[in-house]
């Protein structure tokens, strides 16, 4: 049996931080959306344009290392 390697890479994305289905997502200007995994929720940035640095897992999940206004 062959082990599969995790599909992950460093990423930097910009878009609007939104609350969605009791979770948080980044909605980009091109229409793409990414689910976000964050330890701390920056409530003051919800519905604001933000820049996110982190690790992308698969095609739609970002483990956030840093977030701030864009």
Biopython code that builds the backbone (N, CA, C, O; Angstrom):
import numpy as np
from Bio.PDB.StructureBuilder import StructureBuilder

atoms = [
    (1, "UNK", "N", (0.841, -1.172, 0.000)),
    (1, "UNK", "CA", (0.000, 0.000, 0.000)),
    (1, "UNK", "C", (0.886, 1.235, 0.000)),
    (1, "UNK", "O", (1.822, 1.343, 0.793)),
    (2, "UNK", "N", (0.582, 2.165, -0.899)),
    (2, "UNK", "CA", (1.383, 3.368, -1.022)),
    (2, "UNK", "C", (0.788, 4.486, -0.181)),
    (2, "UNK", "O", (-0.422, 4.712, -0.191)),
    (3, "UNK", "N", (1.669, 5.194, 0.559)),
    (3, "UNK", "CA", (1.202, 6.318, 1.366)),
    (3, "UNK", "C", (0.995, 7.527, 0.477)),
    (3, "UNK", "O", (1.818, 7.808, -0.395)),
    (4, "UNK", "N", (-0.099, 8.248, 0.692)),
    (4, "UNK", "CA", (-0.312, 9.475, -0.069)),
    (4, "UNK", "C", (0.288, 10.644, 0.703)),
    (4, "UNK", "O", (0.258, 10.661, 1.933)),
    (5, "UNK", "N", (0.831, 11.618, -0.017)),
    (5, "UNK", "CA", (1.395, 12.792, 0.624)),
    (5, "UNK", "C", (0.333, 13.875, 0.688)),
    (5, "UNK", "O", (-0.513, 13.985, -0.199)),
    (6, "UNK", "N", (0.385, 14.657, 1.726)),
    (6, "UNK", "CA", (-0.589, 15.734, 1.908)),
    (6, "UNK", "C", (-0.372, 16.795, 0.837)),
    (6, "UNK", "O", (0.759, 17.156, 0.512)),
    (7, "UNK", "N", (-1.466, 17.276, 0.306)),
    (7, "UNK", "CA", (-1.419, 18.333, -0.697)),
    (7, "UNK", "C", (-1.496, 19.664, 0.038)),
    (7, "UNK", "O", (-2.587, 20.161, 0.314)),
    (8, "UNK", "N", (-0.338, 20.243, 0.357)),
    (8, "UNK", "CA", (-0.331, 21.527, 1.042)),
    (8, "UNK", "C", (0.854, 22.363, 0.592)),
    (8, "UNK", "O", (1.898, 21.850, 0.189)),
    (9, "UNK", "N", (0.647, 23.694, 0.678)),
    (9, "UNK", "CA", (1.681, 24.626, 0.258)),
    (9, "UNK", "C", (1.441, 25.982, 0.931)),
    (9, "UNK", "O", (0.319, 26.294, 1.331)),
    (10, "UNK", "N", (2.490, 26.770, 1.049)),
    (10, "UNK", "CA", (2.363, 28.123, 1.586)),
    (10, "UNK", "C", (1.507, 28.962, 0.649)),
    (10, "UNK", "O", (1.562, 28.791, -0.569)),
    (11, "UNK", "N", (0.718, 29.866, 1.213)),
    (11, "UNK", "CA", (-0.105, 30.716, 0.357)),
    (11, "UNK", "C", (-0.317, 32.079, 0.992)),
    (11, "UNK", "O", (-0.163, 32.262, 2.199)),
    (12, "UNK", "N", (-0.667, 33.004, 0.160)),
    (12, "UNK", "CA", (-1.055, 34.349, 0.563)),
    (12, "UNK", "C", (-2.265, 34.708, -0.288)),
    (12, "UNK", "O", (-2.182, 34.709, -1.516)),
    (13, "UNK", "N", (-3.386, 35.012, 0.353)),
    (13, "UNK", "CA", (-4.620, 35.338, -0.357)),
    (13, "UNK", "C", (-5.201, 36.619, 0.209)),
    (13, "UNK", "O", (-5.000, 36.951, 1.377)),
    (14, "UNK", "N", (-5.928, 37.335, -0.646)),
    (14, "UNK", "CA", (-6.629, 38.534, -0.205)),
    (14, "UNK", "C", (-8.088, 38.418, -0.596)),
    (14, "UNK", "O", (-8.425, 37.875, -1.648)),
    (15, "UNK", "N", (-8.961, 38.942, 0.277)),
    (15, "UNK", "CA", (-10.388, 38.906, 0.006)),
    (15, "UNK", "C", (-11.154, 39.387, 1.230)),
    (15, "UNK", "O", (-10.572, 39.965, 2.147)),
    (16, "UNK", "N", (-12.450, 39.147, 1.239)),
    (16, "UNK", "CA", (-13.320, 39.572, 2.332)),
    (16, "UNK", "C", (-13.498, 38.413, 3.311)),
    (16, "UNK", "O", (-13.834, 37.298, 2.914)),
    (17, "UNK", "N", (-13.266, 38.694, 4.603)),
    (17, "UNK", "CA", (-13.468, 37.692, 5.655)),
    (17, "UNK", "C", (-14.958, 37.629, 5.962)),
    (17, "UNK", "O", (-15.558, 38.635, 6.340)),
    (18, "UNK", "N", (-15.558, 36.454, 5.800)),
    (18, "UNK", "CA", (-17.000, 36.309, 6.021)),
    (18, "UNK", "C", (-17.283, 35.176, 6.999)),
    (18, "UNK", "O", (-16.547, 34.192, 7.069)),
    (19, "UNK", "N", (-18.381, 35.343, 7.759)),
    (19, "UNK", "CA", (-18.896, 34.272, 8.611)),
    (19, "UNK", "C", (-19.854, 33.465, 7.749)),
    (19, "UNK", "O", (-20.734, 34.027, 7.098)),
    (20, "UNK", "N", (-19.684, 32.144, 7.744)),
    (20, "UNK", "CA", (-20.469, 31.290, 6.846)),
    (20, "UNK", "C", (-20.714, 29.945, 7.521)),
    (20, "UNK", "O", (-19.767, 29.234, 7.858)),
    (21, "UNK", "N", (-21.987, 29.596, 7.720)),
    (21, "UNK", "CA", (-22.352, 28.305, 8.311)),
    (21, "UNK", "C", (-21.624, 28.043, 9.625)),
    (21, "UNK", "O", (-21.097, 26.950, 9.833)),
    (22, "UNK", "N", (-21.589, 29.025, 10.504)),
    (22, "UNK", "CA", (-20.920, 28.928, 11.810)),
    (22, "UNK", "C", (-19.424, 28.724, 11.698)),
    (22, "UNK", "O", (-18.783, 28.294, 12.658)),
    (23, "UNK", "N", (-18.856, 29.026, 10.537)),
    (23, "UNK", "CA", (-17.412, 28.947, 10.308)),
    (23, "UNK", "C", (-16.982, 30.261, 9.662)),
    (23, "UNK", "O", (-17.768, 31.203, 9.560)),
    (24, "UNK", "N", (-15.739, 30.309, 9.233)),
    (24, "UNK", "CA", (-15.239, 31.511, 8.583)),
    (24, "UNK", "C", (-14.624, 31.149, 7.249)),
    (24, "UNK", "O", (-14.037, 30.081, 7.075)),
    (25, "UNK", "N", (-14.776, 32.077, 6.305)),
    (25, "UNK", "CA", (-14.280, 31.843, 4.955)),
    (25, "UNK", "C", (-13.689, 33.139, 4.416)),
    (25, "UNK", "O", (-13.975, 34.227, 4.915)),
    (26, "UNK", "N", (-12.869, 32.999, 3.396)),
    (26, "UNK", "CA", (-12.322, 34.124, 2.665)),
    (26, "UNK", "C", (-12.981, 34.128, 1.299)),
    (26, "UNK", "O", (-12.867, 33.163, 0.543)),
    (27, "UNK", "N", (-13.672, 35.215, 0.986)),
    (27, "UNK", "CA", (-14.327, 35.352, -0.322)),
    (27, "UNK", "C", (-13.474, 36.298, -1.159)),
    (27, "UNK", "O", (-13.380, 37.490, -0.866)),
    (28, "UNK", "N", (-12.854, 35.757, -2.202)),
    (28, "UNK", "CA", (-11.957, 36.530, -3.056)),
    (28, "UNK", "C", (-12.745, 37.293, -4.121)),
    (28, "UNK", "O", (-13.890, 36.961, -4.426)),
    (29, "UNK", "N", (-12.104, 38.319, -4.675)),
    (29, "UNK", "CA", (-12.742, 39.150, -5.698)),
    (29, "UNK", "C", (-13.123, 38.362, -6.944)),
    (29, "UNK", "O", (-14.079, 38.723, -7.630)),
    (30, "UNK", "N", (-12.389, 37.284, -7.249)),
    (30, "UNK", "CA", (-12.683, 36.488, -8.447)),
    (30, "UNK", "C", (-13.791, 35.454, -8.206)),
    (30, "UNK", "O", (-14.115, 34.669, -9.097)),
    (31, "UNK", "N", (-14.377, 35.457, -6.985)),
    (31, "UNK", "CA", (-15.476, 34.543, -6.679)),
    (31, "UNK", "C", (-15.066, 33.285, -5.949)),
    (31, "UNK", "O", (-15.926, 32.570, -5.434)),
    (32, "UNK", "N", (-13.775, 32.992, -5.887)),
    (32, "UNK", "CA", (-13.317, 31.815, -5.145)),
    (32, "UNK", "C", (-13.566, 32.020, -3.654)),
    (32, "UNK", "O", (-13.507, 33.143, -3.154)),
    (33, "UNK", "N", (-13.843, 30.926, -2.951)),
    (33, "UNK", "CA", (-13.994, 30.957, -1.500)),
    (33, "UNK", "C", (-13.120, 29.880, -0.879)),
    (33, "UNK", "O", (-12.997, 28.776, -1.410)),
    (34, "UNK", "N", (-12.518, 30.214, 0.248)),
    (34, "UNK", "CA", (-11.666, 29.287, 0.974)),
    (34, "UNK", "C", (-12.152, 29.200, 2.415)),
    (34, "UNK", "O", (-12.392, 30.227, 3.049)),
    (35, "UNK", "N", (-12.298, 27.992, 2.934)),
    (35, "UNK", "CA", (-12.597, 27.794, 4.350)),
    (35, "UNK", "C", (-11.339, 28.104, 5.129)),
    (35, "UNK", "O", (-10.233, 27.815, 4.671)),
    (36, "UNK", "N", (-11.497, 28.691, 6.307)),
    (36, "UNK", "CA", (-10.354, 29.100, 7.112)),
    (36, "UNK", "C", (-10.319, 28.350, 8.432)),
    (36, "UNK", "O", (-11.340, 28.188, 9.100)),
    (37, "UNK", "N", (-9.136, 27.899, 8.793)),
    (37, "UNK", "CA", (-8.886, 27.290, 10.098)),
    (37, "UNK", "C", (-8.028, 28.277, 10.872)),
    (37, "UNK", "O", (-6.881, 28.536, 10.506)),
    (38, "UNK", "N", (-8.599, 28.838, 11.964)),
    (38, "UNK", "CA", (-7.902, 29.864, 12.742)),
    (38, "UNK", "C", (-8.005, 29.548, 14.227)),
    (38, "UNK", "O", (-9.036, 29.069, 14.699)),
    (39, "UNK", "N", (-6.923, 29.820, 14.963)),
    (39, "UNK", "CA", (-6.951, 29.650, 16.415)),
    (39, "UNK", "C", (-7.722, 30.787, 17.078)),
    (39, "UNK", "O", (-8.518, 30.562, 17.990)),
    (40, "UNK", "N", (-7.482, 31.994, 16.616)),
    (40, "UNK", "CA", (-8.173, 33.165, 17.171)),
    (40, "UNK", "C", (-9.009, 33.799, 16.060)),
    (40, "UNK", "O", (-8.570, 33.894, 14.914)),
    (41, "UNK", "N", (-10.208, 34.227, 16.415)),
    (41, "UNK", "CA", (-11.110, 34.826, 15.441)),
    (41, "UNK", "C", (-11.018, 36.346, 15.559)),
    (41, "UNK", "O", (-11.352, 36.904, 16.604)),
    (42, "UNK", "N", (-10.572, 37.015, 14.507)),
    (42, "UNK", "CA", (-10.475, 38.477, 14.545)),
    (42, "UNK", "C", (-11.837, 39.112, 14.208)),
    (42, "UNK", "O", (-12.075, 39.528, 13.074)),
    (43, "UNK", "N", (-12.713, 39.176, 15.203)),
    (43, "UNK", "CA", (-14.081, 39.656, 14.988)),
    (43, "UNK", "C", (-14.121, 41.057, 14.383)),
    (43, "UNK", "O", (-15.044, 41.384, 13.637)),
    (44, "UNK", "N", (-13.129, 41.882, 14.700)),
    (44, "UNK", "CA", (-13.101, 43.241, 14.162)),
    (44, "UNK", "C", (-12.818, 43.277, 12.659)),
    (44, "UNK", "O", (-12.978, 44.325, 12.033)),
    (45, "UNK", "N", (-12.401, 42.152, 12.069)),
    (45, "UNK", "CA", (-12.104, 42.107, 10.635)),
    (45, "UNK", "C", (-13.202, 41.426, 9.804)),
    (45, "UNK", "O", (-13.092, 41.350, 8.580)),
    (46, "UNK", "N", (-14.254, 40.935, 10.459)),
    (46, "UNK", "CA", (-15.336, 40.277, 9.718)),
    (46, "UNK", "C", (-15.991, 41.301, 8.801)),
    (46, "UNK", "O", (-16.258, 42.435, 9.200)),
    (47, "UNK", "N", (-16.242, 40.886, 7.578)),
    (47, "UNK", "CA", (-16.798, 41.718, 6.502)),
    (47, "UNK", "C", (-15.839, 42.808, 6.046)),
    (47, "UNK", "O", (-16.257, 43.792, 5.436)),
    (48, "UNK", "N", (-14.557, 42.636, 6.340)),
    (48, "UNK", "CA", (-13.525, 43.570, 5.887)),
    (48, "UNK", "C", (-12.629, 42.880, 4.863)),
    (48, "UNK", "O", (-12.564, 41.652, 4.808)),
    (49, "UNK", "N", (-11.943, 43.679, 4.056)),
    (49, "UNK", "CA", (-10.978, 43.148, 3.095)),
    (49, "UNK", "C", (-9.694, 42.849, 3.859)),
    (49, "UNK", "O", (-9.144, 43.737, 4.511)),
    (50, "UNK", "N", (-9.206, 41.606, 3.786)),
    (50, "UNK", "CA", (-8.053, 41.170, 4.575)),
    (50, "UNK", "C", (-7.018, 40.461, 3.697)),
    (50, "UNK", "O", (-7.295, 40.046, 2.572)),
    (51, "UNK", "N", (-5.833, 40.345, 4.255)),
    (51, "UNK", "CA", (-4.762, 39.542, 3.655)),
    (51, "UNK", "C", (-4.500, 38.397, 4.616)),
    (51, "UNK", "O", (-4.367, 38.592, 5.824)),
    (52, "UNK", "N", (-4.427, 37.187, 4.049)),
    (52, "UNK", "CA", (-4.208, 35.989, 4.859)),
    (52, "UNK", "C", (-2.938, 35.291, 4.393)),
    (52, "UNK", "O", (-2.739, 35.065, 3.200)),
    (53, "UNK", "N", (-2.089, 34.956, 5.346)),
    (53, "UNK", "CA", (-0.909, 34.132, 5.090)),
    (53, "UNK", "C", (-1.113, 32.821, 5.825)),
    (53, "UNK", "O", (-1.587, 32.805, 6.962)),
    (54, "UNK", "N", (-0.757, 31.725, 5.180)),
    (54, "UNK", "CA", (-0.927, 30.435, 5.827)),
    (54, "UNK", "C", (-0.534, 29.286, 4.939)),
    (54, "UNK", "O", (0.289, 29.430, 4.036)),
    (55, "UNK", "N", (-1.134, 28.138, 5.204)),
    (55, "UNK", "CA", (-0.853, 26.918, 4.446)),
    (55, "UNK", "C", (-2.162, 26.434, 3.828)),
    (55, "UNK", "O", (-3.157, 26.233, 4.523)),
    (56, "UNK", "N", (-2.140, 26.253, 2.515)),
    (56, "UNK", "CA", (-3.303, 25.769, 1.772)),
    (56, "UNK", "C", (-3.286, 24.248, 1.773)),
    (56, "UNK", "O", (-2.291, 23.626, 1.400)),
    (57, "UNK", "N", (-4.405, 23.656, 2.200)),
    (57, "UNK", "CA", (-4.582, 22.209, 2.172)),
    (57, "UNK", "C", (-5.651, 21.896, 1.139)),
    (57, "UNK", "O", (-6.775, 22.390, 1.230)),
    (58, "UNK", "N", (-5.306, 21.088, 0.171)),
    (58, "UNK", "CA", (-6.248, 20.789, -0.902)),
    (58, "UNK", "C", (-6.520, 22.040, -1.713)),
    (58, "UNK", "O", (-5.615, 22.831, -1.980)),
    (59, "UNK", "N", (-7.781, 22.212, -2.104)),
    (59, "UNK", "CA", (-8.136, 23.363, -2.940)),
    (59, "UNK", "C", (-8.987, 24.398, -2.224)),
    (59, "UNK", "O", (-9.273, 25.453, -2.788)),
    (60, "UNK", "N", (-9.403, 24.113, -0.973)),
    (60, "UNK", "CA", (-10.346, 25.045, -0.376)),
    (60, "UNK", "C", (-10.179, 25.285, 1.124)),
    (60, "UNK", "O", (-11.060, 25.890, 1.736)),
    (61, "UNK", "N", (-9.085, 24.838, 1.739)),
    (61, "UNK", "CA", (-8.887, 25.046, 3.175)),
    (61, "UNK", "C", (-7.539, 25.713, 3.413)),
    (61, "UNK", "O", (-6.504, 25.251, 2.933)),
    (62, "UNK", "N", (-7.575, 26.821, 4.172)),
    (62, "UNK", "CA", (-6.342, 27.510, 4.540)),
    (62, "UNK", "C", (-6.197, 27.470, 6.065)),
    (62, "UNK", "O", (-7.096, 27.885, 6.796)),
    (63, "UNK", "N", (-5.061, 26.967, 6.527)),
    (63, "UNK", "CA", (-4.703, 27.057, 7.931)),
    (63, "UNK", "C", (-3.994, 28.394, 8.094)),
    (63, "UNK", "O", (-2.882, 28.580, 7.600)),
    (64, "UNK", "N", (-4.643, 29.325, 8.790)),
    (64, "UNK", "CA", (-4.186, 30.710, 8.854)),
    (64, "UNK", "C", (-3.047, 30.874, 9.850)),
    (64, "UNK", "O", (-3.168, 30.494, 11.015)),
    (65, "UNK", "N", (-1.931, 31.447, 9.380)),
    (65, "UNK", "CA", (-0.803, 31.785, 10.250)),
    (65, "UNK", "C", (-0.855, 33.253, 10.622)),
    (65, "UNK", "O", (-0.429, 33.637, 11.712)),
    (66, "UNK", "N", (-1.376, 34.079, 9.720)),
    (66, "UNK", "CA", (-1.473, 35.517, 9.967)),
    (66, "UNK", "C", (-2.610, 36.126, 9.176)),
    (66, "UNK", "O", (-2.884, 35.713, 8.050)),
    (67, "UNK", "N", (-3.278, 37.118, 9.772)),
    (67, "UNK", "CA", (-4.377, 37.794, 9.104)),
    (67, "UNK", "C", (-4.354, 39.264, 9.520)),
    (67, "UNK", "O", (-4.089, 39.593, 10.676)),
    (68, "UNK", "N", (-4.636, 40.140, 8.554)),
    (68, "UNK", "CA", (-4.679, 41.560, 8.860)),
    (68, "UNK", "C", (-5.387, 42.311, 7.749)),
    (68, "UNK", "O", (-5.720, 41.732, 6.715)),
    (69, "UNK", "N", (-5.619, 43.607, 7.962)),
    (69, "UNK", "CA", (-6.271, 44.407, 6.935)),
    (69, "UNK", "C", (-5.440, 44.425, 5.658)),
    (69, "UNK", "O", (-4.210, 44.404, 5.704)),
    (70, "UNK", "N", (-6.119, 44.463, 4.529)),
    (70, "UNK", "CA", (-5.402, 44.508, 3.245)),
    (70, "UNK", "C", (-5.224, 45.940, 2.801)),
    (70, "UNK", "O", (-4.645, 46.191, 1.744)),
]
sb = StructureBuilder()
sb.init_structure("model")
sb.init_model(0)
sb.init_chain("A")
sb.init_seg("    ")
for serial, (resi, resn, name, xyz) in enumerate(atoms, 1):
    if name == "N":
        sb.init_residue(resn, " ", resi, " ")
    sb.init_atom(name, np.array(xyz, "f"), 0.0, 1.0, " ", f" {name:<3s}", serial, name[0])
structure = sb.get_structure()
